[in-house]
Amino acid sequence: MPSTQTRAKRKLGRRLAQLRVDAGRRPEEIALALRKSAGLVSKIENGHVMPDYPTLQVILARCGVVDAAARRSVEELWEEARSSAKPVEVSPGMSLKYRAYLRAEADAAGVLTVEQTVVPGLLQTSAYAAAVQGTTLRQVARDGAKKAVESRMARQRRVHSDSDPLVVHAVVDEAVVRRVAGGVEVMVEQLRHLLVLQELPNVTIQVIPFERGLYAEMVGPFVLLSYADPVEDPPLVYVEHRGGGLWVEDGAEVQEFLGAFAENAGIALSPEETSALIRQRMVELGEAGEW
């Protein structure tokens, strides 16, 4: 049955592919046994299709996996892939690639992001998110604006989770805190929210001041997702654009983005300096008080 790629399904697919290679079988031979196409076998091995239990058993038999312990280990991977996908809320305006990103983010342990124009989605208030959503030119996205904001808020639950907190490190341009989005009241609320998030042990926010000049990959935002087991699930990068985004999974390219992130974090203000800048910006917007 066709379905969205997840980390658990990719892990299962890699195991099945390795079993096939070890058995000296070609995809066409597995497809013949299944009475399916070789393309389907490829999709199973790439984690794009979740095999049902009978299909799994045919693959194991064709690959000569008869040892009970070996079969059980694969079946446990299958059970994990079937049950571990975390639900995500989507809206009609989301592209297929962005929906895939949301599912990859739901499985991630850590997020590194560089943003030039707006507060990263995981750190937005609902009012700020609605203001940003309102700027889109795509009718289908406008129609699903409420659902898109709800989806963004749902994603943030893991940022505040006690049992499975998502580690977030955001490096943003000074323009992010300078540009007033949704009006002064909405912007002040958003800045106050950033100060609250900055106090969480799993959240780090840094601003690159204008005076630091140009910086790496400043032409567009990118997100680097990391996972609990970097060997089984290597990090990957999502570069967002209006058309829906681009996945970068090549190891060397991912390392280049990781280097760019580290370089940007190195020239950015410290978290403490960033919080001071945010407080100063709130005063400029007319907000008085202690934060």
C-alpha positions in Angstrom: 0.0 0.0 0.0 1.5 3.4 -0.9 2.2 5.7 2.0 4.5 8.5 3.1 8.2 7.7 3.7 9.2 7.6 7.4 12.4 6.9 9.2 11.2 3.5 10.5 10.1 2.4 7.1 13.4 3.5 5.6 15.2 1.4 8.3 13.0 -1.6 7.4 13.6 -1.1 3.7 17.4 -1.0 4.2 17.3 -4.2 6.1 15.2 -5.9 3.4 17.5 -4.6 0.7 20.5 -5.9 2.6 18.9 -9.4 3.0 18.2 -9.4 -0.7 21.8 -8.5 -1.7 23.2 -11.0 0.8 21.0 -13.7 -0.8 22.2 -12.8 -4.2 18.7 -11.9 -5.4 17.8 -9.3 -7.9 14.7 -7.0 -7.4 13.1 -8.7 -10.4 13.2 -12.1 -8.6 11.5 -10.7 -5.5 9.0 -9.0 -7.7 8.3 -12.3 -9.5 7.6 -14.0 -6.2 5.3 -11.2 -5.1 3.6 -11.1 -8.6 4.3 -7.3 -8.4 6.6 -4.9 -10.3 10.3 -4.4 -9.6 9.4 -0.8 -9.0 7.3 -1.7 -6.0 10.2 -3.7 -4.6 12.4 -0.6 -5.0 9.8 1.6 -3.2 9.6 -0.9 -0.3 13.4 -0.9 0.0 13.5 2.9 -0.1 10.9 3.2 2.6 8.2 4.7 0.4 5.9 1.7 0.6 5.0 -0.2 3.8 4.6 -3.9 2.9 1.8 -5.9 4.5 2.6 -8.9 6.6 2.1 -11.5 3.8 4.4 -9.5 1.5 7.0 -9.4 4.2 6.9 -13.1 4.7 7.3 -13.7 0.9 10.3 -11.5 0.8 11.9 -13.2 3.8 11.3 -16.6 2.3 12.7 -15.6 -1.1 15.8 -14.2 0.6 16.3 -17.5 2.4 15.8 -16.1 5.9 14.8 -19.2 7.8 16.5 -18.6 11.2 13.7 -17.8 13.7 15.7 -15.1 15.5 16.6 -13.4 12.2 13.0 -13.5 11.0 11.8 -12.1 14.4 14.3 -9.2 14.2 12.9 -8.2 10.8 9.3 -8.6 12.0 10.1 -6.3 14.9 11.3 -3.6 12.5 8.1 -4.1 10.5 6.0 -3.7 13.6 7.9 -0.6 14.5 7.4 0.9 11.1 3.7 0.1 11.2 3.1 1.7 14.6 5.7 4.3 15.3 4.7 7.0 12.7 3.7 10.1 14.7 0.6 11.8 13.4 1.0 15.2 11.9 -1.6 17.8 11.1 -1.5 19.1 7.5 -3.5 21.6 5.5 -4.6 21.8 1.8 -2.0 24.3 1.0 1.0 22.2 2.0 3.0 20.6 -0.8 3.8 16.9 -0.8 7.5 17.7 0.0 6.5 19.9 2.9 4.2 17.2 4.3 7.1 14.8 4.0 9.2 17.3 5.9 6.7 17.5 8.7 6.8 13.7 9.1 10.6 13.7 9.1 10.6 16.5 11.7 8.1 14.5 13.9 10.7 11.7 14.1 13.7 13.9 14.6 15.6 14.3 17.8 17.1 17.7 16.9 16.6 20.7 14.6 19.2 23.2 13.5 17.8 26.0 11.4 18.9 29.2 9.8 16.2 31.8 9.0 16.6 35.2 7.3 13.1 36.8 7.3 10.6 35.3 9.8 10.7 33.5 13.1 11.1 29.7 12.5 7.8 27.9 12.6 8.6 25.9 15.7 9.1 29.1 17.6 6.1 31.1 16.4 3.0 32.2 18.3 -0.4 31.4 16.8 -1.0 35.1 16.0 2.4 35.6 14.4 1.9 32.3 12.4 -1.5 33.6 11.2 0.1 36.9 10.1 2.8 35.0 8.2 0.3 32.6 6.6 -1.7 35.6 5.5 1.1 36.8 3.2 1.0 33.9 0.8 -0.2 34.5 -2.7 -1.4 30.9 -3.2 -5.2 30.7 -2.9 -5.1 27.1 -1.8 -2.7 28.0 1.1 -5.0 31.0 2.0 -8.0 28.7 2.1 -6.2 26.3 4.5 -4.6 29.1 6.6 -6.4 28.1 9.9 -5.4 24.5 9.5 -1.8 25.5 8.7 -1.6 27.5 11.9 -3.1 24.6 13.9 -0.5 22.3 12.3 2.3 24.7 13.3 1.0 24.9 16.9 0.8 21.1 17.1 4.4 20.7 16.0 5.5 22.8 18.9 4.2 20.4 21.5 7.5 18.4 21.4 9.4 21.6 22.1 7.7 21.7 25.5 7.6 18.0 26.0 9.0 16.5 29.2 9.3 13.0 28.0 10.6 13.5 24.4 11.7 17.1 24.0 12.8 18.3 20.5 16.2 20.0 20.7 16.0 23.3 18.7 18.9 25.6 17.8 17.8 28.5 15.7 20.1 31.1 14.1 18.2 34.1 12.7 19.0 37.3 10.9 18.4 40.5 12.9 15.7 41.3 10.4 13.6 38.6 12.0 13.3 40.6 15.3 13.2 44.0 13.6 10.4 43.4 11.1 7.0 44.0 12.6 4.7 41.1 11.6 1.0 41.3 12.2 1.2 44.7 14.0 3.1 45.9 17.1 0.9 43.9 19.6 1.5 40.6 17.7 5.2 41.3 17.4 5.7 42.1 21.0 3.9 38.9 22.0 6.2 37.0 19.6 9.3 38.5 21.0 8.2 37.8 24.6 7.6 34.2 23.5 11.1 33.9 22.2 12.4 35.0 25.6 10.4 32.3 27.3 11.6 29.7 24.9 15.2 30.8 25.4 14.9 29.7 29.0 14.1 26.1 28.0 17.1 23.7 28.2 16.4 22.3 24.8 16.1 25.6 22.9 18.9 27.9 21.8 18.2 31.1 19.8 20.9 33.3 18.3 20.7 36.5 16.2 23.2 37.5 13.6 23.4 41.3 13.8 23.4 43.4 10.7 26.9 44.7 11.5 28.3 41.2 11.1 27.8 41.5 7.4 27.1 38.6 5.0 27.0 35.0 6.2 26.8 31.5 4.8 23.7 30.4 2.9 21.9 33.7 3.6 19.9 33.5 0.4 17.3 31.2 1.9 16.3 29.3 5.0 17.3 25.7 5.7 16.7 23.1 8.4 19.0 20.3 9.4 17.3 17.4 11.1 19.2 14.9 13.2 18.1 11.6 14.7 18.7 9.5 17.8 20.7 7.0 15.9 22.9 8.8 13.3 24.2 5.5 11.9 20.8 4.1 11.1 19.3 7.5 10.4 21.9 10.0 9.2 21.0 13.7 9.3 19.4 15.4 6.3 18.6 18.9 5.2 15.5 20.6 4.0 15.9 23.8 2.0 12.5 25.6 1.8 11.3 27.5 -1.1 7.9 28.6 -2.5 7.6 25.5 -4.6 7.7 23.2 -1.6 11.4 22.7 -0.7 14.4 20.5 -1.6 15.7 17.5 0.3 19.5 17.2 0.7 20.5 13.7 1.8 24.0 13.3 0.3 26.4 13.0 3.2 29.0 15.4 1.9 26.4 18.0 1.1 24.8 17.6 4.5 28.2 18.2 6.1 28.5 21.4 4.1 25.2 22.7 5.5 26.3 21.6 9.0 29.5 23.6 8.5 27.5 26.6 7.3 25.3 26.4 10.4 28.3 26.2 12.7 29.9 29.2 11.0 26.8 31.3 11.4 26.3 30.3 15.0 29.9 31.4 15.6 29.4 34.9 14.3 26.0 35.3 15.9 25.2 36.9 19.2 25.3 34.5 22.2 21.9 33.4 23.6 22.3 35.9 26.4 23.2 38.7 24.0 20.3 37.7 21.8 17.9 37.9 24.7 19.2 41.4 25.5 18.6 42.5 21.9 15.1 41.1 22.0 14.3 43.0 25.2 15.7 46.2 23.6 13.5 45.7 20.6 10.5 45.3 22.8 11.3 48.6 24.5 11.6 50.2 21.0 8.1 48.9 20.2 6.7 50.6 23.4 6.6 47.6 25.7 7.5 48.4 29.3 8.2 46.0 32.1 10.6 43.2 33.2 11.1 40.0 31.1 
